[in-house]
């Protein structure tokens, strides 16, 4: 079991001191997380867009339900595995920080980051929140930044390794002939249009700093590789945490496909869910401007899932793993703030 550390519990402070600290620290937290009126507005627009999309496709839910193939029990099972994503993230961060943070609070931090993923630009608030959390439990700022960076680097590396392996296994399931027969051309035009819009937005926003970002990333790679060589067991635990997260995402998607009575290809779901996650992180708009949903729908359809079922399963997956977690994320963030952990 990782050791725990006792933070300062503001509940024991006088009420006036707590109120004053809360006001100052709340402004400081919002500033450090880069929460701005623009990011909040963009998140609100994205949420409205998702609601419109769900209403627009609600007839598909009705059609599948009338066919007697929709299983709500599978949806409940899918919801039950979602917390494993946060546990996996917490294992990775705690291992990179040499188990300095209390593990239960680290899991709570990962739940809180479900909110910052949506309301901060490109999820930058999540990294900031992790560093702030680590410094509050006793690490100095350079150690906290190094641990957060190492966790991010190794989890990305783990996904990069898993992706081509899963793609090779899933390649035999791709049936282009069936695609041409079963999926309307208008459907693919919509998917393609969403992806082109997302890519265009990403290039327009990120191109000015792309070279600087690449240089910074290459500079950090050498440092992180030296850390891996010096502490291989730590690297393995960090990657293991990422594998737990991937397994939870794949299981969630698989259970949702079972809910709509569609075939399940686990190897293909590894590829599809990770590409969708990457699209959500890279596109500089909350929710990824529909790119993750387009990737999920196109990917599921490409391995034989009927496009109606693919749309329903994809929307459910995104709501359960990205949009709905904002609610417990807000509660977790408030509790961490109240206890002086962020």
DOVO-730972 format. One record per residue (C-alpha): residue in one letter; x, y, z. Coordinates in steps of 0.001 Angstrom, whole numbers, plus 500000, padded with zeros to 6 digits. Example, Ala and Ser with C-alpha at 12.3 -4.5 7.8 and 13.67 -1.06 7.14 Angstrom:
! DOVO-730972
A512300495500507800;S513670498940507140;
! end
This chain:
! DOVO-730972
X500000500000500000;X501339503463499194;X502065505601502209;X499634508395502973;X500405511891504067;X498200514082506178;X497405517446504614;X496224520489506465;X492493520095506996;X490890523528506752;X487819522182508531;X489712522751511786;X490347526451510992;X488187529355512183;X485304530128509848;X486509533657508995;X489973532425508085;X488499529648505951;X486251532054504042;X489114534458503352;X491436531671502232;X488720530174500063;X488148533423498179;X491822534030497506;X492643530422496720;X489623530008494463;X490717532960492331;X494247531558492299;X493027528096491305;X490857529415488465;X493761531521487189;X496213528614487266;X493775526269485534;X493398528790482685;X489628528840483086;X488407531849481133;X485007533081479931;X485975531764476490;X486695528238477718;X483496528141479774;X481476529427476815;X483104526928474452;X482328524124476878;X478720525261477156;X478372525394473364;X479855521904473099;X477397520579475675;X474481522128473794;X475787520636470545;X475910517189472138;X472348517586473408;X471182518581469932;X472991515579468446;X471371513240470958;X467924514671470222;X468578514434466472;X469425510749466775;X466895509881469488;X464812507957466976;X467696505474466671;X467410504702470392;X463674504155469917;X464192501928466866;X466714499715468651;X464500499524471758;X461480498504469668;X463505495700468107;X463955494275471597;X467745494242471283;X468596497091473664;X469808495909477057;X469839498516479802;X471630496079482101;X474664496252479822;X474620500045480148;X474717499720483933;X477667497339483671;X479408499837481379;X478887502563483981;X480293500267486680;X483671499877484923;X484220503614484359;X485820504218487806;X488617501846486758;X489739504531484299;X490379506915487181;X492082504191489211;X494428503512486293;X495275507187485919;X495872507407489685;X498213504402489667;X500282506039486921;X500559509406488669;X501190507932492116;X503919505643490757;X505602508513488919;X505503510505492174;X507036507536494040;X503749506944495918;X504122510227497786;X500462511304497439;X497695509474499358;X496235507082496822;X492553507694497608;X493075511433497112;X494961510733493886;X491943508840492551;X489766511771493617;X492111514082491716;X491630512039488550;X487858512286488978;X488215516058489340;X490187516191486105;X487096514931484282;X485887518519484732;X489119520286483766;X489306518212480594;X486179520005479412;X486461523541480781;X490169524198480164;X491840524554476744;X493083521190475445;X492901519804478964;X495866521908480112;X494109522462483416;X494438518767484217;X498228518895484150;X498191522092486185;X495821520517488694;X498088517466489077;X501133519657489734;X499221521795492205;X497993518677494022;X501503517217494302;X502932520467495627;X500158520720498218;X501019517275499627;X504681518199500083;X506613517869496809;X508508520879495537;X507393522402492260;X510166520848490140;X509498517361491545;X505765517758491004;X506241518928487419;X508679516088486763;X506325513444488171;X503344514763486200;X505408514980483022;X506837511477483472;X503363510046484038;X502029511783480917;X505018510710478834;X504903507047479857;X501133506712479539;X501349508176476033;X504202505800475223;X502179502867476544;X499223503778474329;X501559504208471359;X502904500691471863;X499498499102472374;X497882500822469391;X499788499171466493;X499617495754468154;X495854496002468510;X495562497380464966;X497449494393463563;X495153491981465397;X492021493859464333;X493045494312460684;X491550490981459669;X488120492225460765;X488024495134458317;X485600494384455503;X485639497212452970;X483193495409450687;X480623495270453457;X481201498943454162;X480346499911450627;X477178497818450721;X475851498526454202;X476653502160454928;X475020505054453026;X477482507315451239;X475841510343452888;X476743508891456286;X480437508736455378;X480307512257453943;X479050513568457297;X481773511675459198;X484435512905456790;X483169516471457038;X483389516425460842;X486938515044460735;X488063517605458146;X486589520434460228;X488329519150463362;X491686518772461619;X491384522219460037;X490573523827463377;X493491522070465055;X495965523153462398;X494708526743462407;X494965527079466184;X498103525072466898;X500243525672463806;X501852528902465117;X503322527091468139;X503741523645466611;X507510523909466086;X508073525235469604;X505896522510471095;X507756519814469131;X511136521132470284;X509970521208473895;X508621517667473618;X511875516352472130;X513843518049474883;X511737516395477556;X511923512986475887;X515622512625476625;X515100513506480283;X512211511068480677;X514122508258478946;X516947508701481451;X514378508412484233;X513049505196482707;X516537503693482502;X517291504711486100;X513958503461487492;X512562500722485186;X510185499328487828;X508530502745488188;X508071502947484425;X506435499520484374;X503936500493487090;X503089503751485287;X502467501859482044;X500466499230483950;X498198502002485213;X497653503143481633;X496776499578480620;X494145499481483379;X492662502694481964;X492661501331478411;X491054498089479584;X488295500056481337;X487624502147478222;X487509499092475989;X485254497220478437;X482874500190478587;X482650500348474788;X482229496562474542;X479376496508477054;X477629499335475190;X477906497420471922;X476430494421473707;X473624496715474891;X472650497503471289;X473058493897470178;X476111494587468015;X479191492390467496;X482208493070469721;X485805493060468462;X488044493823471450;X491216494451469451;X489387496889467195;X487895498653470215;X491387499232471618;X492302501093468422;X488984502937468151;X488792504160471754;X492423505310471813;X492113507202468520;X488924508823469773;X490676509816472994;X493556511289471031;X491129513279468880;X489453514646471999;X492800515764473443;X494343517223470286;X491438519222468870;X491551522562470754;X487801522717471410;X485904521111474326;X484640517743473223;X486945517663470197;X484421519340467865;X482691516009467195;X485912514352466003;X485906511657468755;X482316510730467953;X483150510567464235;X486157508325464947;X484069506038467153;X481209505746464676;X483465505206461664;X485645502725463537;X482781500650464853;X481087500604461474;X484317499487459807;X484341496257461816;X480770495285461065;X478630497236463539;X475431498507461833;X475678502272461574;X472531502884463662;X473956500766466479;X477365502408466037;X475855505887466447;X473962504897469603;X476944503087471173;X479321505932470300;X477104508637471773;X476547506601474931;X480289505970475250;X481155509645474953;X478438510693477367;X479463508128479974;X483236508609479708;X483524512329478886;X480415514444479453;X478629512926482458;X481831512589484587;X481899516407484778;X479287516160487538;X481276513956489953;X484366515822488737;X482995519125489976;X482128517576493342;X485579515988493643;X487329519243492744;X485313521181495309;X486120518626498022;X489854518692497205;X489794522478497269;X487913522533500572;X490500520202502110;X493400522270500750;X494683519567498382;X494525521846495315;
! end
